[in-house]
Amino acid sequence: LEVCQERLIDLEKLLENPSDPERVRFLDGEDDSPEVIMKKLEQLESRLAVKEEQSLEKDLILEQVSRLIERLSSKAEAGKDDTLALAKKVNDLQNKIKDITRKMMATVAELSVQQGDALKLQQEKNGKDIELQQCYVRMEQGEPPSPEIFQEWQRFIETEKRRLNERETREQNERETEHFLLPGGVMTQAEPRPQAYAPGDDVDIQVARPYGAHAPFKPSEPGANMRHIRKPNPKPIEI
């Protein structure tokens, strides 16, 4: 360890030796004379004075600009309320412009649809006019205006006939229903009986008339035993 420390000290001394030619490196060039150095110093001083003057001028300009900025800042602070009101108005106007633009776009779209419908209706009208002229020509020739109109007319006639039959059937049913209507306005499903012996409606008291033993009657329906009875064959009368 001591040997190493001594070796380290020797190396440090060798490294720090200023007289070692390998350690010293001389600079190239020549040194200026004192007169040249003084001239350069004067030039540097004059340049420094110019720079100081420019710096003072810039400081003055900076002060003036700072004052102007302060004035403008005060004016801006004073005009903040006006600016805010103006900004609100601008926003309102922009919103109105957007709404109007949307409405205009919707109106234009609706107008396009209406134009398409109008064009379609115009084409249909032209087609109907041509069809109408053809119908007139067919009618002049004694033919139906068109097969569709003829079929529609046939359906109309059939409908009218069906309505007439339904009305007649309804009237007949009403007439048949009158037989089952009692004087008191009550409906009955019983077979109607001969009421020839009953007084008319103009009589206050509905009392049966005394016909005696030969009152009118309704014959009963023929029964099943009628098949055993032969129909009489009347003989011709000879005069």
JOMOJO-V145629 format. One record per pair of residues at least 24 apart in sequence whose ideal C-beta (glycine too) atoms are under 8 Angstrom apart, sorted by the first residue. I is the first residue (numbers start at 0). J is the second residue. Records with the same first field share a line. If there is no record, write none. Layout:
# JOMOJO-V145629
I=J  J
This chain:
# JOMOJO-V145629
190=217
192=217
193=217
